[in-house]
Amino acid sequence: AETELFGKPVDQVRQIRYEIDSAYQGQDGMLLVKKALEAGRPYALAFVDIRMPPGMDGVETTRKIWEIDPEIQIVLCTAYADYSWDEMFEKIGNSDGLVILKKPFDTVEALQLAQALTEKWWLHRQSRKKMEELERMVTARTAELASSLSLLNATLESAADGVVVVDLSGKVISCNTKFAAIWQYPADMLARRDAAELR
């Protein structure tokens, strides 16, 4: 009723909705990541606690998750100094997909990380799709050019006359075998493609 009467507030923040799954152990989390990837609906982000007794810890879980899906963004939550920064990266590897979040943290911090890292994940996927599309276009165009060149060379070779093609700088671009046979040029001279020398 308030919205109908006064309209929507101008400074209303756009609410982002997330689908959230949870697992209590690293092994369970890995299975969720694997199933999501196989279903074609990969996770964008995982919040992983560094301590998950009695199973794998968060560092090992992160390493194994990245073996399954290297694109997932991970926030590693910790209240303890279980690992130094160097030890952690020695086990996991250096990745721009990892953020450390110290406990206790505020809800706003987790929401901000979720928003920023899911957006980063989405943009990365979009740029990869665009690159794949460009690569397909380049491959198709290259195949067209190769076909055109092949046709041109076949036409040049089938000519009854000796034909030589020279660019504006005086460099021989191509010549057919008939041309070489008529003038009996040595192969090394033809290979140099110098129009002045051939003249």
Steps between C-alpha positions, in 0.01 A plus 500: 500500500786735586667433164173558313440822686853648502677302226827310529778664702754662267803373693378139519794260472463228237467171685712217365369150550733203544441127486680356799602142581693393805722213608650425840809317375751572223424170326129588484582845363719347229214269397260795476749688277547192279125436463430866421772505235372177341146642497623807310420732793839562662537694822636851472622521858571283805548615857730240660580483871863422569406262784254219427581217741531205472555507121714704263576857599400799291837533324493139379132533406577815297783323317276204412207723397729685259608167350132445415410858402793743470269795427306501828575795728578403860481693827702321767362585845731470801526615860834331564851520370501135388704588193726788415429680174802329337400152623149549371612599151759223499216249549237669280702692246480870427158588365302818454189294580580482873410749774571454871224612737591524870241399758306650660374689197199718441214389274568799276854376434371159388231660280750739343739214422217290360388780271849597382628145445188368326511803268870432432420133427217597263711758313783247462256247346360765264847606383597135443185442292579811296859379442374157391257668260780717356725195462223318310456803272876523437518125427208524255648809329843335478343193336319726250823683416692172463229373264512821295880485482489136393250585226712795386816284486315231305378764252852642468650155436236406243573806282646419159735800522785574738366731772692700760332714768697799631398745778550878489837478678638272228488178697383188318200365686447192288566340164378185333719207391437591134673836559800330662520244217480762220776717643700216658579693817708322764291401805709715738436810286124435506521447877648850546190645328682812379319642197797716392730198502250297297468782244 
